[in-house]
Amino acid sequence: MIYRLLALNIDGTLLQTNGKIHKSTKEAIEYVQQKGIYVTLVTSRSFPSAKKVAKALKIKSPLVTHQGAYIASTAEKPIYVKRINEDITYDTVSFLEAFPCQIRLVHEQFSLANKLKLNNHLLAKTVFTSGDPAFYSQQFVSSLSEYLHDQPVTPPKIEVYFEDKNDLKDAKSALGNMFTEIEIIELDSLRLDIVTAGVSKLTGLTYLGKQLGIRRSEMVYIGDGLDDIPLIEAAGLGVSMWNANYDVKRASDWVTRSKNEHGVAYMVKEHFRKQQPIEFLRKMNIIKK
């Protein structure tokens, strides 16, 4: 099979534990782009945060961000945006405020969160070091619902960080019964992402593929999270990182090395060195477009 697009998750896939991208990963991405392969990022991160990573990797293709709700190569000209409407945003936030959790409205230009003293140290580190660049405004307010009452927001995504696993389960179940207008995506036992109905990383990548004239069977996807499973299963070649949990690995066609053992670089060079450049394949009429 000839693959024409490589899509990558960021956290747990491209980034090492120290939050950096290894030199070998950068070289591998450059290598595959020189062969004429489209490379994109598919992430739960905000667009500005993903764009910072893309810049480091010299990726200029549109990025699938906010769990698939925001696709763009520049913030000024998104090619796809799906927002949670202001009434559903308000009602969802009002419900979640009954739980001890941090709620973040993640817009492409800013984030807005409730002030909450997080007792779980690891959770606090996750929330406050989300990788957003310095120019991305992050505001904290005492009451999100009061703020939204006066200043409505239509975010592409809402992030929710819980301190207790049971609270997450209860909130996810209740929200699912209360609203048909949103999708609730469980990233791990303490984190939910909420997007508008019909939005996911998979629908976002599928949309981008149609814009580029690339079928899912012509895509390679590399990820590590529970929200990556649908993409791993749908791609022509689905790859999981060694640091992924068992369910993610079980869904994949290939398990590469861990994020700290340069798993992306290893997989890319092992596979794509066997594939001729896209332009050569066109000249030989092996591919038609």
Beta strands, then each sheet from edge to edge (+ up, - down):
strand 1: 5-8
strand 2: 38-41
strand 3: 63-65
strand 4: 70-72
strand 5: 80-81
strand 6: 101-106
strand 7: 110-114
strand 8: 137-141
strand 9: 157-162
strand 10: 182-188
strand 11: 191-196
strand 12: 219-223
strand 13: 237-240
strand 14: 254-255
sheet 1: 2+ 1+ 12+ 13+ 14+
sheet 2: 3+ 4- 5+
sheet 3: 8+ 7+ 6- 9+ 11- 10+
end
